[in-house]
Amino acid sequence: MLRDKRPFPSISIIVLNYNSMTHLRDNFDSLLHLNYPADQLEIILADNASTDGSVAWVKKTYPIVHIVQNEDNLGYAAGNNAAVLAARGKWVVILNPDMRVESDWLMELTRPLSTNPQPACVASKVLSWNGSAIDFADAAINFMGWGCQPGYGSQHLDAYNADKPLLFANGGAMLIKRDVFLEIGGFDADYFAYYEDVDLGWRLWLHDYNVSFAARAVVFHRHHGSWEGVNTAKKQLLSERNTLFTIIKNYEDDNLARILPAALLLLLQRAYLDVRPDPSAFENTPAAPTTRIFGVRYYLKQVQDLLANGRLRELTVRAQDEVARRWRKRGQDVVVGKWPFQHPLTQHPVDGQFQVPAIALSRLLAGRELLNTFPHLLAKREKNQATRQRPDAQIFPLFQWELISNFNDDQFIHAMNQIIAKFGLVDLFGHKQAAPLSTDTRALSEQVSLLLLQRMDSIFTQSHAPESVFHIGTESPQAAYAMSHADIALLAEMNTILWSLPEASLADLLHWLKQKMSTER
C-alpha cells in the first residue's frame, strides 16, 4: 500500500532489447511488482531488430508492455533515443534488460525529485546479481574521458548509502526528465554504445542541470549480460573512440587544447604497449622506467583525492578496496590490453615481423575514425559550447579521479605521469588560474592532434586488417596481424617522442611536437 504523500510523476520505463530473451523474464517480472501507481507508469520494450523471438514472446507474455520496433540494430544510444521520442511519461527510465529491480526502486529513484534544486537525472545503485557487491554506486572520470565506477566490486555496501551529486548516472538504470533529455540531444547516436552515459552526464552539468545518486534505489545487474560474447577488440574500438568524442565535445577551448594531444599520445602508447616490441630493435628508442608504480605514492594520491572532495566517511573502506582490487589486477594484467596468446614481456621480431594483437589495432582504428569524423565532431562541439552554462572549473570536482589511470599496466602509468607533468595537468585540475591561451596556441594544438591521428591511420593501414571486422554485427578480427619491422618502427617513434618531451610552455611543447611529427617517418 502506498503511503507516500508525494506527487507521483508519470514515468516511462524503457528496456532496450537486442536478442536479450534470456534476461527479459527476470526484468519484466520485477517491473510488474513495482510499488508505484500503475496509472503513472508505462513500460516500453525498445527492440533493435532482434532475431531471437523475444518481441513476439513479450507481446504474448506481457501484453501491458508497449513495443517500439526499430528496423535495424541502432545500438544503445540511438535505440534508446527512439524510445524516448515515443514515450508518454514526463520522466523516462533507461533500464538495461540484464537488470532486475527491487519493488521500491522507482519510489526511491523519484524521491530526489522533491529536493531543491531538483535534479534532471537520477542514478540508481547497481549491485551484483546476488546483491553481495557494488556494481555502480559512484561515478568518476579521468582527464582522458574514461568513466570509472569507484567502489566497483566492494562488498562494503553500507559505505555507499549516501545520496550525492555525480558527474554521470550509470546508463543501465537511470531516470531523466524527458524534455531535458530531448533538449540537450539525448544520447549521442554516433557512439552506438559505451560511454554515452558519461557524455550525457557531462553535457547535463555543462548546461546547468544536476545529476544525483539515489542510494536507496537498488537494482541488480547480471554483469555484461547484454554484451556477452562480443569480441573484445570491437568493444575496445567503441570505448577508445567514444572517450575521445566526449572530451572533444565537452571541454572548454583552452582545456581541450591542452588535453587532446595529451590523450592522443597516451592512446598511441597503449597501442605500443599492446605490441610491446623490444626497444633494442629500433634506433634511439628509450624504454619506459621499469620500476613498479603501484606503491605508497600511488595510493596516497587516491587518499588525497578523497580528502580533497570531503569524502572522509569513505576514506578507510575505499582505500582498502581499491588497494586490494588494483594489487589483484596487477598480478593478472601483463599488458594494457588482452593478449590473445602466450608471449614474452618483450616481443622480438621473427623474420622481420611483429605479431600485433587485434586490440592494438582497435585503438589505432579509433584514431582513424576520429580523423574521418573530425569536422562533424567539431560542429557538434561548437553547438554544445554555444549553449554552455557552467565553466569547466565548476565541473572538475565531479571528476574525482582526473589524474588516475584506468589502465593497470605499470609502464602505461609511468607514461601517463610523464604526460601529466609535461602538459601541466596537475595545475589545471588543481584549480590554479592560468593565463588564457592564444588563438595561435589553440590552432597549433588542433594541428598536432590531427598529425597524431594521421599517424594512427597510417599504422593501421599498414596492418592490412579489414576495418569492417572491428565493427559490431560482422565477423570477428583475427587474434593478431603480422606487421613489418618498418611499420612497428612508426609506433616505436611515438614511444620515443613521449619519453623525449621537453620541459616547456604549452605553446613551445606543441611546436616541438609538430616539428617531430612533421619530420619523423
Beta strands, then each sheet from edge to edge (+ up, - down):
strand 1: 11-17
strand 2: 41-48
strand 3: 66-70
strand 4: 91-95
strand 5: 99-101
strand 6: 121-128
strand 7: 134-136
strand 8: 140-141
strand 9: 147-148
strand 10: 164-165
strand 11: 173-177
strand 12: 211-221
strand 13: 353-357
strand 14: 480-484
sheet 1: 3+ 2+ 1+ 4+ 11- 6+ 7-
sheet 2: 3+ 2+ 1+ 4+ 11- 6+ 12+ 5-
sheet 3: 3+ 2+ 1+ 4+ 11- 6+ 12+ 10-
sheet 4: 8+ 9-
sheet 5: 13+ 14-
end
